[in-house]
Amino acid sequence: MRVLNVVGARPNFMKVAPLTEALSTRAGVEQRLVHTGQHYDPTMSGTFFEELGLPRADVDLGVGSGTHAEQTAEVMKRFDPVLVDYEPDVVVVVGDVNSTLACALVAAKRHVPVAHVEAGLRSRDRRMPEEVNRVLTDQVADFLFTTSRDAGVNLAEEGIPAERVYFVGNTMIDSLAAHLDRARALDTPAALGLAAGDYALVTLHRPSNVDDRDQLEEIFAALAAIAERSPVIFPMHPRTRGNAERFGVLAALGGVRVIEPVGYLAMVGLTAAARVVLTDSGGLQEETTYLGVPCVTLRSSTERPVTITHGTNRLVPVRTRENILKAYAEPRRESPGPPELWDGQAAERIAAVLAGGVDRPARG
Ligand code: UD1
């Protein structure tokens, strides 16, 4: 059986790594890895391969940045011949980035079964590009692997037949569980002069926060106020840096320590030892839930409600300075425990389904 795995952007690598490993132990499974090149800087891509033990991509499509239309179209154009050449039995896409949808569409139109890892998450906010990618990828997928029960409910509401849906857990948490000890041993906080449990960690990259000058400046002002009381470390995403420079708002960050994006192990180490994480990332909402670290999510909705019901997450729907400071002052430390099946074994469950399942008709 031939499996074609796709990665494109930073949050994809840790979701695919455990799956390629689990598939590599299955008899009769041959696999290839395609990198679309949506993310290309070493800090956004290369270091993740090394740290996660991901094999070198067999094919790099080298797509790079662009508008949504350009990026999606370019991935489709360049992925199609790779698919035709390899003739896989299944294409595996993960998450909700533009590369996910682009490759799923190409495979569906070539009648190649699509497996979507992290299916069914819904923010119900169609202004998020990721929401459009999620809904459409799930519509063309044949195997829908979910991380939480609410995702299965969402898929049922959209008319996806239950026999296509597999509740397997979270492969990103597989990576976290597998690499946590190594990440802690690096002691990245100490290397940055931070005391464990004594700093706030910030990430921001959503267009709704960073593409609007006033919104970005307001968030920066809140972070500056926090930094007057305790250290704030901010590995800044290239989209955010670019906008902040263009808007001329970097100075509003005051005493916040801005650094370049960090690799996977450093980020896990920084997250695990943070007093609180302020973020608009989807992945960090889940990682903080698993680690029991309070998370303040600077968004009006989340496609990951399990991080609220079973985790340490809270939303700040209207991101004014006052609201952010209030949420920061009331962190959620207690949680009812990790979500169901977030046990480090999700990739094994997916591998079992794929290795045993792609020969039978996927559609009812
Ligand atoms: C993308 C995903 C988002 C994900 C995020 C994680 C989509 C629609 N968005 O958003 O879901 O949460 O990745 O980071 O797929 N850039 C670089 N170097 C890189 C990559 C990007 O400098 O290696 C800069 C470019 O200026 C680019 C901008 O960042 O235009 C945005 O990159 P892009 O891939 O379009 O979207 P992200 O904001 O990273």
Boltz pocket constraint, residues with backbone or C-beta under 6 A from the ligand:
constraints:
  - pocket:
      binder: B
      contacts: [[A, 9], [A, 10], [A, 11], [A, 38], [A, 39], [A, 40], [A, 41], [A, 44], [A, 45], [A, 65], [A, 66], [A, 96], [A, 97], [A, 98], [A, 99], [A, 129], [A, 130], [A, 205], [A, 237], [A, 238], [A, 239], [A, 242]]
      max_distance: 6.0
